[in-house]
Amino acid sequence: MSGDSAISVRGLRKAYGQTVAVADVDLSVSRGEVFALLGPNGAGKTTTVEILEGFRRRDAGEVSVLGVDPAAGGRAWRARVGIVLQGTGEFDELTVGEVVRHFARFYPDPDDPAAVIARVGLADKVRARTHSLSGGQKRRLDVALGIIGRPELLFLDEPTTGFDPQARRDFWGLIRDLASGGTTILLTTHYLEEAEALADRVGVIAAGRLAAVAPPRELGDRAHQPATVTWGTPDGRLRSEVTATPTALVAKLAAEAGGSEIPGLTVTRPTLEDIYLTMIGEKQ
Ligand code: ATP
């Protein structure tokens, strides 16, 4: 069932007692794809991802990750998979350089520790003890440990929580680099703009079910949702109109303006966040 897929899931189900965390999820992620899993707290993202990582047992369903059932994945399989869990990043008295070099030894063909440390933006912290790092710097160290083994597939669970805006942009650059080098990436995030910036496709999971899977621009038929056109009138007020034909409305306003600029003109469509919130509101 794997074929060209890095991840292939059919009928995945997991319950904790009476709580059904994941109900009948089907999912396929192609090799080289960046896939973002979105969903509210408790939706079942971590459970799904941890089953794919081989850390949790499933109750039912077929799962193949890099052609292997993660429940039976051995050392060789594990070396092909990189994992960044939600927040670790602290290793007592060890320095950043020591931790990354130490983890590199677990892999058959590790990347160069110094290069990886530079890549995640910690070059000036190589001799710093990990407990002295800021929250965002610890997260970068987690990412360094996730990629030191040159994984074919990288799992990132809320990778940029605690990052400042510049660090987040830098991180996006790193993910794009990895993706263009052929690494498949599955990330969970609560930042919609992050999913939009990075993902080829997003999957929205709500109450354990995959409610939708689509490229970010197409989610919830976003491109065909009515647009809001806003413009300034000659008496200095702002007017808005929701329309399925914004081009025609703008053309009419342009004709009325007789070739001058239309003051305060904007045309907006629902953001990914708007679509997402509607979707999880409806589906929950
Ligand atoms: P978040 O965005 O908050 O990280 P999530 O989408 O990752 O949430 P999960 O951690 O997968 O959600 O949790 C899904 C459901 O399963 C929740 O109702 C949660 O309380 C429950 N759950 C998760 N782990 C366990 C566990 N070990 N024992 C019992 N219930 C659990």
Residues whose N, C-alpha, C, O or C-beta is under 5 A from the ligand:
A	BS01	ATP	Y16 A21 G39 P40 N41 G42 A43 G44 K45 T46 T47 T48
